[in-house]
């Protein structure tokens, strides 16, 4: 058993790190098996040497974020603990370092994980960016934030948001109402992000002016999109033809962001995903970035990370079982073939 001490300049930072009713502190203590006490502007950490060293690094990292005015929640604590356990505590300074956009309510939008930071940098430095990963990693939200920031800075004249309406088979005529009413349910996540960034009134004003366009992917055909920031959401549900069609809409002084989750494909079993193919075809092409998120980048409820991890484990086990079955069946087919040949002779 050892004890380490961290001197703290401002107690409000300690309060932020410990959380309401010491909830954040409880996570650190239970995850690392240490005891943490706060006395006279000092944080005392007691426990086994390795655990104490990890806890010290984690608390110092959290204090750094608190000093920047960042909100420290349970998700932040678990992510910092993961970085420290992997020996990547030096990367903590990169978190929340840049503001992507300011929302209509004045809240700064920042990358909360290293995966999100890489994604935001890729969008800023490349013409086309692919963001692939599970739900809850902020792919769409950060893309919309980057689009609004570019529009406010007058780098582009339009924001175009689109996604394939797979559930309706792109045959929206069967649904009641005008075009807007038909596509609204499928484009709601994009609307929500835009409302957050711009506010409902400003969004409506830009929509009427034609500065913002939200439409199903089928309506992109035959167009050239200049001076635009274009986002294709749920791209895993595009066909090969749709993906190629979308990519070739790119005009001068435009950016494209393509987001999707290749584990949630809603296409028929006999139809290949355009996003999966694009990941292979575009890999290594200059000015195109491919960013892959993991379960560690999920910024929703902690249970979402566990659900994603459980599904990944199940899918790997199923794939391994299928491969073993395939290898077992192959020799048997060869044996039967030899027997049949012998019988014919």
N, C-alpha and C positions, 0 to 999 in steps of 0.2 A: 504493500500500500504506500502510495506517495501522495503529496499534495502540491499543487501548482497554484500560483496566484496571478491574477490579471488586474492591473490597476486601470480604473475607469475615470475619465475626466468628467463626463456628464451622466448623471443618473437617469435622465430620460432615455438615453440609449440602452441602458440596462433594462429599463421597463419595457422598451420596445422589443428587445431580444427575448426576454423572459415570457412575454405575451400576457394576455388577460388571464388572471388566475393561474399564472405560471404554466400555461398549457404548452408553450414552446419548450420551456425548461424540462417539463415532464418527458417530452419526446427525446431530448438529448440524454437525460438520465436513464431512460428505459432502453434506448438503442445501444448505449455504450456501457451501461452498468456502472455509472459514476454518481457521486453526490456533489451537487453544486450549491454553494451558499453565497449570499451577498452580505458583506459586512464592511461598513465604513469606506465606501467607494472602492472596494476591492471584491473581486469574484474569486472564491476559493473552490478548487476542484479536487476532490479526493477519490481515489480508486486505484485499480491496477495501472502500472506505468504506461502501457501501450494505450489503454482506454483514456487515461488522463491526457496524454499527449494529443490524441485525436480530438478530444473534447475542447482542449485549449485552442487548437487550430480552428475548429468549427465556430467557437464563440468569438474568437478574434475576427473571423470572416463575417459573421453576422453583425458584429459591432461596426465593421467597416460599412456595411450596407445601411445600417441604422443611422450612421453619421451622415450619409448622403440623403437621408430623409425617406428611404425606402420602407414600405410596409413589410414587416416581418410576420409571415403567417406559417402555418404548419407545413405547407408545401415548400416554402423557401427553406425551412429548417431541414427537412428531409433531403432536399436537393444538395444543400451545403454539406450535410453529413456524407452523402454519397461521393461528392467531389473529394472530400478529405480522405475518405476510405480508399479512394483510387489514387491518392497522392497528387491530386490536381488542385490543391488549395491555392496555388499561385494564380489560377484562372478566375478566382472569385472577384478580383478587381475588374475583370472584363464585364461582369454582369451589371446590367442596368446603367452602363456608362454612357450610352447615347440615347437620346429621345428620338423616336421614329416620327411621332406626331402628337399633337395636343388635341384632345377630344373637345366636343362642344361644351362640356362642363369644366374644361380647364385641367383635366387629368392627363398627365404625360403617359404616352404609350412607350414602353421599353421592352427590350428582350429580357426574359426572366431566366433563360437557360442558355448554355453555350451553344446548343443546337439552334435556338432562335437567333442568337447573335450572329452565327455563321450565315443563317438564312437572310437576315436583314442586310448584312454586308454584301452578300451575293446579289440581292436585288439592286442595291445601290451601284454595284460595279459591273453588272452584266445586262445585256439587252433582253435575254430570255432566261428565266429562272424556273426550275422545276422544284417544287417542295413536296416531298413524298413522306408520308408518315401516318401514324394512327390518329384517331379523333382526339381532340383536346390539346393538340400541340401548338395551336395558334397560327396555323398555316394561312387560313383565309383572313383572319382578323389582322394579322401583321401585314399581309399583302394589301388589304384595303387601306390600312394606316399609311403605308408607303405611297399608295396611289393618291390619297388625299394630300399628303405632304408635297408630292411632286406637282399636283394641281395648284395648291396654294402658292408654291414657289414659281408658278407660271412656266414650269418645265414642259408641261403638256397642256393641251386645250380641252381634252375630254377624258373621262373615266368610263370604261366599258366593262361591265361585269356580265359574265355568262356562265351557264352550266347546262349540261345535257339533261333534258327532262325524260329520263329513262323510264320512270314509273308510268308515264303517260305514253310511252313508246314514241315520243316526239309528235304524236298525232293529237294535238291539243284541240282540234275541232270538236272532239267528243265532249269536251268540258263546257259548262255554261259560261256566258258572259263574253266580254270583249277580250282582246289579246292580253291586256294587263291582268284581268281577273283570272284568266286561264293559267298564266305562268307564275302568278304571285306565290302560291304554295311552294313551288320548287325553288324560288329565288329568295325566300324569306331570310335565310342566314346572311345573304349578301346585303339585304335591306337593313337588317339589324346592325351590322357592322357600320354601314354608312350613316345610319341615324345616330349611332354613338359618336362618330367622328364629326359630323356636320350639324346635327340637330335636325328635327323633322322639317322645320320651315325652310332652312337653307337648302336642305336636300331637295325639297319640292321646287324651289326657285331654280336650282341648277338643272333639275329634270325637265322643267318646262322650257328652259333655254336650249336644251340639247347638250349641255355640258356633261351630263351623266346619262348613261344608257344602261338599262338592265334588261337583258333579253335572253331567250333560249338559244342554244348553240346553233340550231338549224337556221336562224336568221342572220348568221355571220357570212353565209355563203355568198360569193360574188363581190365581196367588198374589199377595199384596201383601206387600212386603218392608219392614217398618218397622225402625228402629234397626239398620240393617245397612250393611256396606260390601260392595258387590257388584262383582265384576270379571268382565267378559266378555272372554275371550281368543280370539284367532284369529277376530275378528268379521268379517273379510272373507269368511268362509265361511257367513255367515248369509244367509237370503233376506230380501226386503223384509218379509214377514209376520213372520218370526222377530224381526227387529230391532225392529219396532213393538211386538210382544208383549213383548219384553224391556224396552224403555224404559218401557212403561206398568206395569211391576211396581214402579216406584219408590214407596216409602212415606214416611211422615214420619220425619224425623231420619235419613235414609239418604244415602249417597253411591254414585255409580256411576262406574266407570272402564271404558272400552271400548277395547281394543287390537286392532290388526290391521295387516296389510301388504297394500295393494291390488294389489301386483305378484305376490302368491302366492295367487291365488284358485283353489280346487279345485272350485268349483261347475261344473255342466254349462254348456256355452257359451250355451245359451238361457235361463239363469237369471241375473237381475241380482243383484249383491251388495248386501245390506242396508246394509253399511258405506259403500259408495260413495254410496248414496242419502242416508244419514243425514248425511254430510259436507255435502251440498248443502242438505238440508232444515233442518238445525239451525244452519247458519252464521248468526251474528248473534243467536241466541236468548239472552236474558239468563240468566245463571247456568250456561251451557254453554260449555265451552272446547274448542277443537279445536287440538291441538298436532301439528305435522308435523316428524318427524325426518328427517335426511339421512344420507348416508354418513359425514359427519364425526362423527356421534354414535355410530358403531359402536365398541364397547369390547371387541371380540374381536380375534383375530389380525389383523395389518395387512393380510394377504392378503384378508380378508373385505371390507374397504373397496374394494380393487381389483376384486374380483369384482362387487360391487354397481355400481361405476362402469362396468365393462365392459358389464354387462347394460343399464344405463340408456342408454349410448351406442348399443348395438345396437338397442334398442327405439325410440329417437328416429330413428335412421337408417331403420329399417323403416317407421315411421309417415310419415316424409317421402317415402320411395319410393312408398308406397301413395297418398299425396296427389297426387304428381306423375302417377302412373298414372291416377288418377281424372280429373285435369284434362285429360290427353291423350286419354282415351277419350271425354269429353263432346262435343267438337267433331266427332269421328268419327261418333258416333251421330246428331248433328244433320244432318250431311252425308248419311248414308244415308237418313234420314227424308225429306229433300228430294228425293233421287233417286227414292225409292219413290213419292212423291206425283206427281212428273213422269211416271213410267211409267204410273200409273193414269189420268192425263189423256189 
